[in-house]
Amino acid sequence: MKKYVCDLCGYEYDPEVGDPDNGVKPGTSFDELPDDWLCPVCGAGKEDFSEL
């Protein structure tokens, strides 16, 4: 699965890790994230992420 990086703060979303603090289980691809998911560091939306 592909990793994505926040264009605003540099946070890397790794699907193997997920975002457990925000209810996203490991193994969740970026495309499977809810549309209202936000960067856990700066609050940016999915549209502000780029594929690594």
N, C-alpha and C positions, 0 to 999 in steps of 0.2 A: 504494500500500500504506500501511496505517496505522502510525503510530508509537505506541510504548508507553513509559510512564515507570514507573520503580521507585518504589513508594509509600514505601519506606524511605529511599532515599538520593538520589533524583532523577535517576538515570542514565536516559538516553533511548535506547531501542532503535530504530534507524532501519533498516528493512529494505533500503534502498538501499545501506547501508554494511555491514550484517551485523555479525558479531563475529569477524573473521578471526583474532584472537589465540586464539580458542577453537574454531576449525574451522568457523565458520558463514560461508558464502559470501555476498557481496553478492547481493541479490535474494531472500533468504530471508525470507518473511513470518513474523510472530510466531507464527502458528498452526502453521507448519511447523517451528518450533524443537523439538528433542527434549524430552520431558517432564522430563528430568533437567537441562536447561540452567539455569544459575544466573546471576544478575546478576554481571557481571565486576568490579563495584566492591565490592559488599557481600555477595554470596553468597545473596541472596534468590531464592526460587523464582518460577516464572512466575505463580503465584497472587498474588504481591505486586506485580504490574504492572497499570496501568490504561491504557486507551486514551486517547490525546491527542485 
